[in-house]
Amino acid sequence: MPMADLLVQGIELMVLGMGIVFSFLVLLVFTMQGMSWLAHRIGGEELYHAEPGPSAAPVPAAEADVIAAIGAAVYRYRARHRK
């Protein structure tokens, strides 16, 4: 089989594969938009305007010391291994 025919078949296969992937992604986008619309219709506005939850709990002193030690170790490592 001549090299030109193999090249044409390769390009055809590439275009076919890329077309299938593009079509799937477009279908996925429309499906996700439809699901979002459906969730909005079923759930109403309360899904999107929920009250904020409680704020993060304060970190205990022992954990704060561990976090500070890890931060210092990372800083020291980065200072030693600069390019």
ZIZI-V691414 format. One record per residue. N is the residue number from 1. RES is the residue in one letter. SS is DSSP state (A for helix, B for strand, O for the rest). PSI is psi in whole degrees, -180 to 180 (none if undefined). D_LAST is the distance of its C-alpha to the last C-alpha in Angstrom with 1 decimal. Layout:
n:N res:RES ss:SS psi:PSI d_last:D_LAST
n:N res:RES ss:SS psi:PSI d_last:D_LAST
//
This chain:
n:1 res:M ss:O psi:130 d_last:52.8
n:2 res:P ss:O psi:154 d_last:51.4
n:3 res:M ss:A psi:-35 d_last:47.7
n:4 res:A ss:A psi:-40 d_last:48.4
n:5 res:D ss:A psi:-41 d_last:50.0
n:6 res:L ss:A psi:-39 d_last:47.2
n:7 res:L ss:A psi:-42 d_last:44.7
n:8 res:V ss:A psi:-43 d_last:47.1
n:9 res:Q ss:A psi:-39 d_last:47.3
n:10 res:G ss:A psi:-43 d_last:43.6
n:11 res:I ss:A psi:-41 d_last:43.2
n:12 res:E ss:A psi:-42 d_last:46.1
n:13 res:L ss:A psi:-39 d_last:44.6
n:14 res:M ss:A psi:-46 d_last:41.3
n:15 res:V ss:A psi:-41 d_last:43.1
n:16 res:L ss:A psi:-46 d_last:45.3
n:17 res:G ss:A psi:-44 d_last:42.3
n:18 res:M ss:A psi:-35 d_last:40.4
n:19 res:G ss:A psi:-41 d_last:43.7
n:20 res:I ss:A psi:-44 d_last:44.3
n:21 res:V ss:A psi:-44 d_last:40.9
n:22 res:F ss:A psi:-43 d_last:41.3
n:23 res:S ss:A psi:-42 d_last:44.8
n:24 res:F ss:A psi:-43 d_last:43.7
n:25 res:L ss:A psi:-39 d_last:41.0
n:26 res:V ss:A psi:-44 d_last:43.6
n:27 res:L ss:A psi:-40 d_last:46.0
n:28 res:L ss:A psi:-41 d_last:43.5
n:29 res:V ss:A psi:-47 d_last:42.8
n:30 res:F ss:A psi:-36 d_last:46.5
n:31 res:T ss:A psi:-44 d_last:47.1
n:32 res:M ss:A psi:-39 d_last:44.6
n:33 res:Q ss:A psi:-40 d_last:46.1
n:34 res:G ss:A psi:-41 d_last:49.5
n:35 res:M ss:A psi:-38 d_last:48.6
n:36 res:S ss:A psi:-44 d_last:47.1
n:37 res:W ss:A psi:-43 d_last:50.4
n:38 res:L ss:A psi:-41 d_last:52.4
n:39 res:A ss:A psi:-38 d_last:50.6
n:40 res:H ss:A psi:-40 d_last:51.2
n:41 res:R ss:A psi:-42 d_last:54.8
n:42 res:I ss:A psi:-47 d_last:55.4
n:43 res:G ss:A psi:-23 d_last:53.4
n:44 res:G ss:A psi:-163 d_last:54.2
n:45 res:E ss:A psi:-20 d_last:52.2
n:46 res:E ss:A psi:-21 d_last:51.7
n:47 res:L ss:A psi:-33 d_last:48.7
n:48 res:Y ss:O psi:-12 d_last:46.8
n:49 res:H ss:O psi:48 d_last:48.0
n:50 res:A ss:O psi:153 d_last:47.7
n:51 res:E ss:O psi:142 d_last:47.5
n:52 res:P ss:O psi:146 d_last:44.1
n:53 res:G ss:O psi:-179 d_last:43.7
n:54 res:P ss:O psi:152 d_last:43.2
n:55 res:S ss:O psi:170 d_last:40.0
n:56 res:A ss:O psi:143 d_last:37.4
n:57 res:A ss:O psi:149 d_last:38.8
n:58 res:P ss:O psi:149 d_last:37.3
n:59 res:V ss:O psi:129 d_last:34.8
n:60 res:P ss:O psi:157 d_last:36.5
n:61 res:A ss:A psi:-38 d_last:35.3
n:62 res:A ss:A psi:-41 d_last:34.3
n:63 res:E ss:A psi:-34 d_last:32.1
n:64 res:A ss:A psi:-38 d_last:30.6
n:65 res:D ss:A psi:-41 d_last:29.6
n:66 res:V ss:A psi:-43 d_last:28.0
n:67 res:I ss:A psi:-42 d_last:26.0
n:68 res:A ss:A psi:-40 d_last:24.9
n:69 res:A ss:A psi:-41 d_last:23.8
n:70 res:I ss:A psi:-43 d_last:21.8
n:71 res:G ss:A psi:-42 d_last:20.1
n:72 res:A ss:A psi:-40 d_last:19.4
n:73 res:A ss:A psi:-41 d_last:18.0
n:74 res:V ss:A psi:-44 d_last:15.6
n:75 res:Y ss:A psi:-45 d_last:14.5
n:76 res:R ss:A psi:-41 d_last:14.1
n:77 res:Y ss:A psi:-47 d_last:12.2
n:78 res:R ss:A psi:-35 d_last:9.6
n:79 res:A ss:A psi:-37 d_last:9.6
n:80 res:R ss:A psi:-30 d_last:9.1
n:81 res:H ss:O psi:35 d_last:6.4
n:82 res:R ss:O psi:148 d_last:3.8
n:83 res:K ss:O psi:none d_last:0.0
//
